[in-house]
């Protein structure tokens, strides 16, 4: 998750055992591993968090991130429909990593 957040301008703010936070300014985002895990891996199809979506500068920013994602452990979901997997008027990338987390990067303009 840090790679995505760092690329979007967030900076790591705090780090505790099982938790980490990032902030882009005065707000922050915390990712925490539950002490009561019932599975050994994230599954976006189970109840709970499915994915996080972020707006990025534009279509070229989405495409640049996709081009660099694999070298950082993220892979493109729905490659046959990319960059319009979210609809014909939405330039976006859906990425997942080996841990099962998904992020959506949406262009603010195309």
C-alpha positions in Angstrom: 0.0 0.0 0.0 2.9 2.3 0.7 4.0 2.4 -2.9 0.6 3.6 -4.1 0.2 6.2 -1.4 3.8 7.5 -1.8 3.2 7.9 -5.5 0.0 9.9 -4.8 1.8 12.3 -2.5 1.1 10.7 0.8 4.0 10.4 3.3 4.3 7.8 5.9 3.3 9.4 9.2 3.2 6.7 11.9 4.3 3.1 12.2 3.3 0.7 15.0 3.3 -3.1 15.1 0.5 -4.1 12.7 -0.4 -0.5 11.8 0.9 2.2 9.6 -0.4 5.6 8.6 0.1 8.0 5.8 -0.9 11.6 5.3 -1.1 14.0 2.4 -1.6 17.1 4.5 -3.7 17.5 7.6 -5.7 14.3 7.2 -4.4 10.8 7.4 -5.1 7.2 6.4 -4.4 4.3 8.8 -4.0 0.7 7.7 -4.3 -1.8 10.5 -4.0 -5.6 10.8 -6.7 -6.9 13.1 -5.4 -9.0 16.0 -8.5 -11.2 15.4 -7.7 -12.5 11.9 -9.9 -15.3 10.6 -7.9 -15.8 7.4 -4.2 -15.6 6.4 -4.9 -13.3 3.4 -7.0 -10.3 2.3 -9.9 -11.3 0.1 -11.7 -8.4 -1.6 -14.7 -10.7 -2.2 -15.3 -11.3 1.5 -17.1 -8.9 3.8 -15.0 -5.9 4.6 -12.8 -3.6 2.6 -13.0 -4.2 -1.2 -10.7 -1.5 -2.5 -9.6 2.1 -2.1 -10.0 4.6 -5.0 -7.9 7.7 -5.5 -8.1 10.5 -8.0 -4.9 11.2 -9.9 -3.9 14.0 -12.2 -5.1 12.6 -15.5 -5.1 9.7 -17.9 -1.3 10.0 -18.5 -0.7 9.7 -14.7 -2.9 6.6 -14.6 -1.0 5.1 -17.5 2.4 5.9 -16.0 1.5 4.2 -12.7 0.3 1.1 -14.6 3.6 1.0 -16.5 5.6 1.1 -13.3 3.3 -1.0 -11.1 4.6 -4.5 -12.0 8.1 -3.6 -10.9 6.7 -2.8 -7.5 4.5 -5.9 -7.0 1.2 -4.6 -8.3 -0.6 -6.0 -11.3 -3.3 -4.7 -13.6 -6.7 -6.2 -13.1 -9.1 -6.5 -16.1 -6.3 -5.9 -18.7 -8.7 -6.5 -21.6 -10.9 -3.6 -20.5 -8.1 -1.2 -19.4 -8.3 1.8 -19.1 -12.1 1.8 -19.3 -12.9 -1.2 -17.0 -15.0 1.2 -14.9 -17.0 2.5 -17.8 -16.4 4.1 -21.2 -16.2 7.6 -19.8 -13.9 6.7 -16.8 -10.1 6.5 -17.4 -9.0 4.3 -14.5 -6.7 1.5 -13.5 -7.6 -1.3 -11.1 -4.5 -2.8 -9.5 -3.9 -5.6 -7.1 -0.9 -6.9 -5.2 0.2 -10.3 -4.0 -1.5 -9.7 -0.6 -4.9 -9.3 -2.3 -5.3 -5.6 -1.8 -6.9 -3.6 -4.6 -6.6 0.1 -5.5 -8.4 2.1 -8.2 -6.6 5.1 -9.7 -9.1 7.4 -11.5 -8.1 10.2 -13.8 -9.5 13.6 -12.7 -9.4 14.6 -16.4 -8.6 12.8 -19.6 
